[in-house]
Amino acid sequence: MISTELFPYENFSVRLEQKDEKKICWFRDDYDLQKHLERYRLDKRTIKIDYRDGEPIDTSKKHKRSVEQKPKPKSKGSSSTSKGRKPSVDTVKHTARSTKRKK
């Protein structure tokens, strides 16, 4: 029988206990746990990880590798197509007008 004391939430099958801070966190799966470990750079010696079923559950293939780093920002240069031109030159102008002028 599963201990409801260690896993009080039905949908959260992974438990993380931080011994230094006396903090307990629950996660839905191993992928969420790995994201948390990467984000907060937790030391493996100061934490204890428990799984409700005894072992980590294999997640889908797209989550197999560790959490990806954020992409680097692109250059902060201009996004316009031609350099040195004022933005007012690149604006769209309506050239299809009637040939007759209003009186």
Secondary structure, DSSP 8 states (H G I E B T S, - for coil): ---TTT---TT--EEEEETTTTEEEEESSHHHHHHHHHHHT--GGGEEEEETTSS-----GGGSS-----------S--SSSTT--TTTTS-------SS---
